[in-house]
Amino acid sequence: MTLLILAIVISLVAWALQLMERAIASQEFSLMLAGFLVASSAAAMVGVYCLMGNYMLYRHHLDRLSVYEEAASLDAVQQFPSWVIAPESQ
């Protein structure tokens, strides 16, 4: 997935550079603006990729933490004698 995003970003930057070179050659502001917008989208894609990586890492640690808390609560219940724990209703 990383290589696909890297390839897309590199192709967007190359396209932006081509647009800007044509803009300089023909003195057109619209091509320069288009190149800037394409380069901005490549930068935004890298930013979103970095933010999503951090978010997924956060979610992974949060899931692990909830598993550990659940295991700790089960251990706490198992420490009590059976007569202390209320029987489950049937």
Secondary structure, DSSP 8 states (H G I E B T S, - for coil): -HHHHHHHHHHHHHHHHHHHHHHHHHT-HHHHHHHHHHHHHHHHHHHHHHHHHHHHHHHHHHHHHHHHHHHHHHHHHHHS-TTTS-----
